Amino acid sequence: MAGGAMRKKIVRTEERVFPPARRLSDCMLAEHWARYRFIARRARGRLLDLGCGTGYGSFELARQEATTEVIGVDSSSEPLAWAARYYHHPKVDYRRIDLTQSGWESNLRLFDGIVALEILEHLASEEPFWIGVDRALAAGGSFWLSTPLGRGRGRTASDPFHVHQLRRSEVERLFSVGWEAIFFGQTGEWIEPWVMGRRYRTILVCARRRSQESLR
């Protein structure tokens, strides 16, 4: 596929944030980048960036001195080609992996941190995703997850690209067994510890295992 055609295909999906084709004032780009910056200041060691897309987030994670390595994975080869071209970094390795397939984590080894931003809303079946996260996260490691809030499971999402958009209570239940979790709310570029009664567009979770036992 020619470079121009590939660029148009990525941009038009509206679910692939492609900074070279977007203005810095673009709201989606600003919100996504804010999440990665927030995590990059707190993450350490060997990191796994699930659904890395065009790679700008993996690059942001790799720029931090405390980061030793980043594996950025995505199910599509097209954004990964742009990631390798525009967001190459000596600490980053981009790989094509389908998170809906069982055993996707089998050749990746353990990570000190796993980042999964805007993934859950695209998964009709989450079991392979959670099993892989469980197996790939090292003892004491951090798991960062974000997802837009909405009407809940089994209900039509406001975004046509999403299978569903969870409610906060549904996200909380995902971390009710085996995790210690802190919940943050995001509106625009602003991210803060969750304030009850305040409306947020996105929920961001930082979680650690309570023990080394399997969570699933």
Buried (B, 14 or more C-beta within 10 A) or exposed (E): EEEEEBBEBBBEBEBBBBBEBBEEEBEEBBBBBBBBBBBBEEBBBBBBBBBBBBBBBBBBBBBBEEBEBBBBBBBBEBBBBBBBEBBEBEBBBBEEBEBBEEEBBEEBEBBBBBBBBBBBBBBEEBEBBBBBBBBBBBEEBBBBBBBBBBEBEEEEBEBEEBBBBBBBEBBBEBBEEBBEBEBBBBEEBEBEEBEEEEEBEBBBBBBBBEEEEEBE
